[in-house]
Amino acid sequence: MLQGPLFNDAVGIVTALLVIEGGILFLSQARYSRVVFKYLPSMFWIYFLPMLANTFGLIPRESATYDHIRNYCLPASLVLLLISVDILAIAKLGKVALAVMLAGTAGILLGGPIVYLIFKSHLPSDFWMGFGALSASWTGGSANMIAVKEGLKAPDAVFLPMVVVDTICPYMWMGLLILLAGYQKPLDRLLKADSSIVEHLTRQANSTQRLESPLTLEHIAGMLALAAAATFVSIRLANQLPVVKNMFNASSWTIIVVTGLAIALSFTPLRRLENYGASKLGYALLYFVLASIGAKTSLTHLASAPLLIVAGFIWIAIHGVFILAAGRLLRAPMSLMAAASQANIGGTASAPVVAVVYQMGLAPVGLLLAVLGNIIGTYAGFLCSHLCHFVEKW
């Protein structure tokens, strides 16, 4: 048995985490191993393997290096992920698409405290933070989930079960949505849906395609410099803002400020950095942060996961009711409701997939709705977490 961690200093820790991240991302795209990631995505393994590494004594569970990675790499990743958002393209989707999407978001926001009220007597008192982090994922994506987790300083014992719930429940929901695609015509007749809405949306979304250019050393250096500068400014501004007990601290203010700054920059020519791979670089930093969080986590934190999975299914069912009610009121077709729902629960990777299962050409609509989720997900996560905290004190 090792007397101490094999990789104990900062260089060793960074090396171990990068090897895990790089190895997982490579294997997830390799033909012979891709099937392993069909049901357990890269995000899960990048979080899970560092946890095993600290369990078996390869890396330490506590180190200032982990804090430095999260404090600086997370805001930088958010800049690169959000700088390319096209607010105007999203606005062109029209009021029906946006209303259905936001109804789904409202279902997550209000469903969180309802479900937490039902299950809180069976959970430790700090799980309101976990519900807030999970709501950020289900209104935005993994970047939003990690941002809210760090902004709230949610304990790792709270976060790990939520990663499990975020892995299982969305895939089951996606499977149900794909299954319902075979019944969309009778469902549209039952709901008296207007199919012309989707035809208009498809034309609008397909008119805003991006071009990709080769990623060069100059662009990598420039994007990293921009992300570092935005992170520095955000941290400095956050340190000047007031601390509100159990609501806003320097970490949460940093996430809020850097998100707003990135969205503001998206209205400038810097938005075109996505053509050179800004989001790819952003995800590389985000997964590095995720690996550092996993490295501080223990397998014992999984004890509450089964109960939370049940809570997760109830929560998504509430979201489904909101989506269905909005769709019925606005006469939205099943294809749009499914795309909006998966844009909330699944994010940018799966929303286009579900959309195209329902109708060819609808993938860009699903993608744009998911991008809207990325924009609002962090703010929605903080709001839901405070609603759950109110329930906890009630």
C-alpha positions as a printed NumPy array, in Angstrom:
array([[  0.   ,   0.   ,   0.   ],
       [  1.268,   3.475,  -0.867],
       [  2.397,   5.611,   2.069],
       [  1.032,   8.728,   0.357],
       [ -0.45 ,   9.861,  -2.944],
       [  1.654,   8.989,  -5.982],
       [  0.987,  12.426,  -7.507],
       [  1.14 ,  14.728,  -4.495],
       [  2.458,  18.089,  -5.74 ],
       [  0.755,  20.587,  -8.065],
       [  2.568,  19.372, -11.189],
       [  1.675,  15.75 , -10.451],
       [ -1.977,  16.556,  -9.757],
       [ -2.365,  18.633, -12.927],
       [ -0.638,  15.917, -14.954],
       [ -2.915,  13.18 , -13.57 ],
       [ -6.094,  15.172, -14.218],
       [ -5.038,  16.111, -17.743],
       [ -4.17 ,  12.5  , -18.556],
       [ -7.6  ,  11.378, -17.335],
       [ -9.413,  14.118, -19.256],
       [ -7.428,  13.642, -22.454],
       [ -7.723,   9.86 , -22.312],
       [-11.49 ,   9.932, -21.814],
       [-12.074,  12.461, -24.604],
       [ -9.908,  10.406, -26.971],
       [-11.647,   7.134, -26.128],
       [-15.103,   8.711, -26.444],
       [-14.37 ,   9.377, -30.123],
       [-12.459,   6.175, -30.91 ],
       [-14.444,   3.674, -32.981],
       [-13.615,   0.661, -30.81 ],
       [-14.563,   2.274, -27.477],
       [-17.302,   4.744, -28.409],
       [-20.078,   2.351, -27.368],
       [-18.958,   2.609, -23.715],
       [-19.945,   6.291, -23.707],
       [-23.413,   5.772, -25.188],
       [-25.114,   5.596, -21.782],
       [-22.413,   6.997, -19.502],
       [-21.089,  10.144, -21.208],
       [-17.605,  11.641, -21.059],
       [-18.663,  14.08 , -18.347],
       [-19.462,  11.189, -15.987],
       [-16.104,   9.438, -16.507],
       [-14.074,  12.652, -16.231],
       [-15.707,  13.167, -12.834],
       [-15.697,   9.524, -11.719],
       [-12.115,   8.446, -12.526],
       [-10.393,  11.196, -10.437],
       [-12.634,  10.08 ,  -7.579],
       [-11.285,   6.545,  -7.986],
       [ -7.753,   7.947,  -8.252],
       [ -7.999,   9.602,  -4.837],
       [ -9.706,   6.501,  -3.374],
       [ -6.742,   4.334,  -4.39 ],
       [ -4.156,   6.855,  -3.246],
       [ -2.915,   8.098,  -6.616],
       [ -3.801,  11.74 ,  -5.946],
       [ -4.637,  13.569,  -2.691],
       [ -8.216,  14.345,  -1.729],
       [ -7.288,  17.786,  -0.397],
       [ -4.991,  20.212,  -2.205],
       [ -4.898,  23.945,  -2.889],
       [ -4.301,  23.027,  -6.541],
       [ -7.94 ,  21.953,  -6.883],
       [ -9.111,  25.327,  -5.584],
       [ -6.862,  27.215,  -8.005],
       [ -8.147,  25.16 , -10.939],
       [-11.781,  25.887, -10.084],
       [-11.27 ,  29.541,  -9.193],
       [ -9.553,  30.453, -12.457],
       [-10.401,  27.817, -15.069],
       [-14.177,  27.819, -14.476],
       [-14.752,  31.538, -15.224],
       [-12.392,  31.282, -18.218],
       [-14.35 ,  28.334, -19.611],
       [-17.646,  30.224, -19.256],
       [-16.248,  33.114, -21.278],
       [-15.271,  30.827, -24.161],
       [-18.55 ,  28.897, -24.036],
       [-20.829,  31.946, -23.977],
       [-18.976,  34.454, -26.14 ],
       [-20.386,  32.906, -29.306],
       [-24.085,  32.994, -28.377],
       [-26.229,  34.631, -31.051],
       [-28.982,  36.482, -29.194],
       [-30.495,  37.816, -32.427],
       [-30.766,  34.351, -33.961],
       [-32.505,  33.088, -30.83 ],
       [-34.902,  36.051, -30.89 ],
       [-35.829,  35.199, -34.499],
       [-37.244,  31.865, -33.347],
       [-40.386,  33.723, -32.363],
       [-42.639,  33.924, -29.351],
       [-44.108,  30.407, -29.567],
       [-40.744,  28.596, -29.517],
       [-39.365,  30.858, -26.798],
       [-42.541,  30.602, -24.708],
       [-42.539,  26.784, -24.812],
       [-38.837,  26.713, -23.923],
       [-39.294,  29.129, -21.022],
       [-42.342,  27.193, -19.813],
       [-40.098,  24.158, -19.526],
       [-37.582,  26.256, -17.613],
       [-40.342,  27.444, -15.28 ],
       [-41.263,  23.803, -14.676],
       [-37.715,  23.114, -13.492],
       [-37.567,  26.29 , -11.395],
       [-40.842,  25.617,  -9.591],
       [-40.569,  21.84 ,  -9.628],
       [-37.281,  21.977,  -7.709],
       [-38.656,  23.454,  -4.475],
       [-41.82 ,  21.317,  -4.753],
       [-39.819,  18.095,  -4.997],
       [-37.384,  19.286,  -2.333],
       [-40.328,  19.906,   0.   ],
       [-41.452,  16.305,  -0.536],
       [-38.04 ,  14.73 ,   0.07 ],
       [-36.249,  17.157,   2.395],
       [-37.05 ,  15.164,   5.537],
       [-35.011,  12.28 ,   4.088],
       [-32.02 ,  14.42 ,   3.075],
       [-29.286,  16.387,   4.891],
       [-30.059,  20.089,   5.246],
       [-27.474,  21.252,   2.691],
       [-29.03 ,  19.37 ,  -0.243],
       [-30.863,  22.518,  -1.328],
       [-27.544,  23.46 ,  -2.948],
       [-27.486,  20.189,  -4.872],
       [-31.002,  20.832,  -6.151],
       [-29.876,  24.277,  -7.281],
       [-26.894,  22.847,  -9.151],
       [-29.038,  20.188, -10.824],
       [-31.644,  22.772, -11.844],
       [-28.858,  24.704, -13.585],
       [-28.058,  21.615, -15.643],
       [-31.724,  21.025, -16.464],
       [-32.286,  24.608, -17.555],
       [-28.888,  24.995, -19.229],
       [-26.152,  22.374, -19.218],
       [-23.129,  20.92 , -17.475],
       [-21.259,  24.25 , -17.501],
       [-24.154,  25.9  , -15.672],
       [-24.332,  23.044, -13.175],
       [-20.654,  23.332, -12.286],
       [-20.879,  27.131, -12.155],
       [-23.751,  27.053,  -9.648],
       [-22.083,  24.31 ,  -7.618],
       [-18.956,  26.427,  -7.248],
       [-20.888,  29.655,  -6.77 ],
       [-22.809,  28.124,  -3.866],
       [-19.747,  26.233,  -2.548],
       [-21.89 ,  23.084,  -2.504],
       [-20.162,  20.219,  -0.667],
       [-18.869,  17.329,  -2.762],
       [-21.108,  14.95 ,  -0.772],
       [-24.06 ,  16.905,  -2.177],
       [-22.762,  17.251,  -5.716],
       [-21.821,  13.62 ,  -6.524],
       [-25.353,  12.17 ,  -6.142],
       [-26.631,  14.978,  -8.361],
       [-24.144,  13.986, -11.086],
       [-25.596,  10.469, -10.941],
       [-29.154,  11.832, -11.198],
       [-28.057,  14.079, -14.077],
       [-26.659,  11.035, -15.862],
       [-29.653,   8.7  , -15.443],
       [-32.817,  10.837, -15.54 ],
       [-32.137,  12.876, -18.725],
       [-31.319,   9.749, -20.726],
       [-34.56 ,   8.084, -19.613],
       [-36.478,  11.252, -20.502],
       [-34.77 ,  11.461, -23.88 ],
       [-35.75 ,   7.855, -24.554],
       [-39.391,   8.666, -23.777],
       [-39.352,  11.707, -26.076],
       [-37.894,   9.638, -28.923],
       [-40.53 ,   6.955, -28.316],
       [-43.312,   9.564, -28.559],
       [-42.007,  10.666, -31.97 ],
       [-43.856,   7.702, -33.468],
       [-47.131,   9.116, -32.16 ],
       [-46.635,  12.779, -32.989],
       [-49.375,  13.001, -35.649],
       [-52.213,  11.725, -33.431],
       [-50.842,  13.798, -30.54 ],
       [-50.776,  16.923, -32.715],
       [-54.392,  16.259, -33.739],
       [-55.36 ,  15.758, -30.104],
       [-53.667,  19.021, -29.089],
       [-54.965,  20.878, -32.195],
       [-51.39 ,  21.899, -33.014],
       [-50.444,  24.273, -35.828],
       [-47.766,  22.539, -37.94 ],
       [-46.93 ,  25.728, -39.849],
       [-45.128,  26.98 , -36.717],
       [-42.361,  24.415, -37.179],
       [-41.978,  25.156, -40.903],
       [-41.369,  28.83 , -40.115],
       [-38.938,  27.98 , -37.307],
       [-36.941,  25.635, -39.529],
       [-36.5  ,  28.331, -42.177],
       [-35.361,  30.881, -39.583],
       [-32.921,  28.572, -37.812],
       [-31.308,  27.221, -40.969],
       [-30.524,  30.767, -42.115],
       [-28.04 ,  31.277, -39.25 ],
       [-25.419,  28.586, -39.871],
       [-21.773,  29.165, -38.85 ],
       [-18.633,  28.464, -40.821],
       [-15.708,  26.641, -39.241],
       [-12.103,  27.701, -39.778],
       [ -8.898,  25.874, -38.797],
       [ -7.785,  26.334, -35.188],
       [ -4.381,  28.033, -35.194],
       [ -1.801,  28.731, -32.497],
       [ -2.539,  32.454, -32.785],
       [ -6.239,  31.898, -32.132],
       [ -5.587,  29.597, -29.177],
       [ -3.27 ,  32.176, -27.613],
       [ -5.712,  35.008, -28.276],
       [ -8.702,  33.137, -26.842],
       [ -6.807,  32.112, -23.715],
       [ -5.655,  35.719, -23.241],
       [ -9.226,  36.988, -23.612],
       [-10.545,  34.365, -21.167],
       [ -7.813,  35.196, -18.641],
       [ -8.492,  38.949, -18.895],
       [-12.252,  38.48 , -18.474],
       [-11.648,  36.183, -15.489],
       [ -9.322,  38.733, -13.852],
       [-11.844,  41.553, -14.322],
       [-14.74 ,  39.428, -13.034],
       [-12.887,  38.341,  -9.893],
       [-11.863,  41.918,  -9.132],
       [-15.425,  43.189,  -9.599],
       [-16.893,  40.322,  -7.573],
       [-14.619,  41.142,  -4.644],
       [-16.119,  44.648,  -4.54 ],
       [-19.735,  43.442,  -4.416],
       [-21.566,  42.892,  -1.119],
       [-21.777,  39.452,   0.49 ],
       [-25.344,  38.358,   1.255],
       [-25.45 ,  35.461,   3.705],
       [-26.613,  32.168,   2.154],
       [-27.213,  33.937,  -1.155],
       [-24.262,  35.741,  -2.721],
       [-20.562,  35.47 ,  -1.932],
       [-17.429,  36.305,  -3.919],
       [-17.597,  32.989,  -5.796],
       [-21.233,  33.345,  -6.838],
       [-20.707,  36.984,  -7.811],
       [-17.736,  35.946,  -9.97 ],
       [-19.902,  33.456, -11.883],
       [-22.721,  35.972, -12.334],
       [-20.393,  38.761, -13.468],
       [-18.367,  36.625, -15.881],
       [-21.571,  35.228, -17.423],
       [-22.901,  38.737, -18.02 ],
       [-19.554,  39.902, -19.378],
       [-19.355,  36.982, -21.829],
       [-22.879,  37.66 , -23.096],
       [-22.005,  41.346, -23.532],
       [-18.915,  40.373, -25.555],
       [-21.121,  38.177, -27.775],
       [-22.55 ,  41.366, -29.281],
       [-19.076,  42.312, -30.55 ],
       [-17.015,  40.848, -33.417],
       [-15.403,  38.574, -30.798],
       [-18.44 ,  36.315, -31.28 ],
       [-16.759,  35.034, -34.44 ],
       [-14.129,  33.287, -32.294],
       [-16.493,  30.309, -32.294],
       [-15.522,  29.799, -35.938],
       [-12.038,  28.978, -34.644],
       [-13.116,  26.632, -31.862],
       [-13.796,  28.861, -28.823],
       [-16.347,  26.45 , -27.346],
       [-14.034,  23.451, -27.838],
       [-11.357,  25.214, -25.824],
       [-14.007,  26.217, -23.292],
       [-15.148,  22.629, -22.823],
       [-11.539,  21.49 , -22.398],
       [-11.2  ,  23.925, -19.474],
       [-14.629,  22.992, -18.105],
       [-13.847,  19.27 , -18.057],
       [-10.542,  20.037, -16.344],
       [-12.536,  21.795, -13.613],
       [-14.894,  18.823, -13.423],
       [-11.943,  16.454, -12.959],
       [-10.644,  18.601, -10.089],
       [-14.056,  18.438,  -8.391],
       [-14.181,  14.663,  -8.773],
       [-10.732,  14.375,  -7.215],
       [-12.121,  15.673,  -3.902],
       [-15.094,  13.307,  -3.814],
       [-15.599,   9.949,  -2.075],
       [-17.68 ,   6.925,  -3.097],
       [-19.437,   7.139,   0.282],
       [-21.238,  10.227,  -1.036],
       [-23.414,   7.994,  -3.252],
       [-25.639,   6.757,  -0.396],
       [-28.507,   9.156,  -1.167],
       [-28.431,   8.672,  -4.968],
       [-31.344,   6.147,  -5.287],
       [-33.751,   8.422,  -3.426],
       [-32.631,  11.404,  -5.49 ],
       [-33.175,   9.504,  -8.739],
       [-36.833,   9.043,  -7.75 ],
       [-36.997,  12.748,  -6.909],
       [-35.43 ,  13.532, -10.286],
       [-38.1  ,  11.638, -12.217],
       [-40.874,  13.434, -10.337],
       [-39.128,  16.741, -11.023],
       [-38.895,  16.066, -14.754],
       [-42.561,  14.999, -14.789],
       [-43.491,  18.44 , -13.409],
       [-41.382,  20.001, -16.159],
       [-43.271,  17.867, -18.697],
       [-46.618,  19.149, -17.421],
       [-45.457,  22.748, -17.905],
       [-44.243,  21.994, -21.445],
       [-47.505,  20.258, -22.337],
       [-49.642,  23.071, -20.906],
       [-47.722,  25.73 , -22.835],
       [-47.845,  23.674, -26.02 ],
       [-51.59 ,  23.175, -25.731],
       [-52.197,  26.858, -25.042],
       [-49.994,  28.021, -27.94 ],
       [-50.949,  25.17 , -30.318],
       [-47.314,  24.164, -30.599],
       [-46.676,  20.841, -32.377],
       [-45.203,  17.86 , -30.545],
       [-41.889,  18.259, -32.39 ],
       [-41.363,  21.737, -30.933],
       [-42.38 ,  20.674, -27.423],
       [-39.947,  17.752, -27.545],
       [-37.101,  19.931, -28.849],
       [-37.749,  22.57 , -26.164],
       [-37.94 ,  19.965, -23.419],
       [-34.698,  18.286, -24.43 ],
       [-33.057,  21.71 , -24.802],
       [-33.814,  22.198, -21.107],
       [-33.066,  18.748, -19.736],
       [-30.406,  17.55 , -22.167],
       [-28.67 ,  20.629, -23.575],
       [-26.852,  21.381, -26.802],
       [-25.586,  17.832, -27.402],
       [-28.959,  16.057, -27.387],
       [-31.598,  18.688, -28.24 ],
       [-30.75 ,  18.667, -31.987],
       [-30.869,  14.849, -31.956],
       [-34.38 ,  14.758, -30.489],
       [-35.511,  17.566, -32.809],
       [-34.383,  15.779, -35.962],
       [-36.057,  12.513, -34.848],
       [-39.357,  14.37 , -35.044],
       [-38.687,  16.343, -38.216],
       [-35.751,  16.658, -40.599],
       [-34.332,  20.18 , -40.608],
       [-35.46 ,  20.955, -37.064],
       [-32.042,  20.307, -35.498],
       [-30.925,  23.992, -35.609],
       [-34.073,  24.943, -33.674],
       [-33.194,  22.475, -30.93 ],
       [-29.641,  23.778, -30.872],
       [-30.652,  27.442, -30.603],
       [-33.117,  26.674, -27.817],
       [-30.392,  24.793, -25.955],
       [-28.035,  27.759, -26.396],
       [-30.723,  29.94 , -24.808],
       [-30.643,  27.498, -21.904],
       [-26.882,  27.949, -21.614],
       [-27.419,  31.695, -21.319],
       [-30.06 ,  31.588, -18.594],
       [-29.134,  28.321, -16.877],
       [-26.706,  29.765, -14.328],
       [-29.1  ,  32.509, -13.272],
       [-31.984,  30.005, -13.136],
       [-29.865,  27.654, -11.028],
       [-29.109,  30.334,  -8.457],
       [-32.793,  31.295,  -8.327],
       [-33.939,  27.679,  -7.883],
       [-31.331,  27.063,  -5.197],
       [-32.589,  30.027,  -3.183],
       [-36.189,  28.846,  -3.567],
       [-35.082,  25.451,  -2.223],
       [-33.193,  27.177,   0.596],
       [-36.401,  29.004,   1.494],
       [-38.188,  25.62 ,   1.617],
       [-35.381,  24.255,   3.818],
       [-35.875,  27.053,   6.37 ],
       [-39.67 ,  26.904,   6.169]])
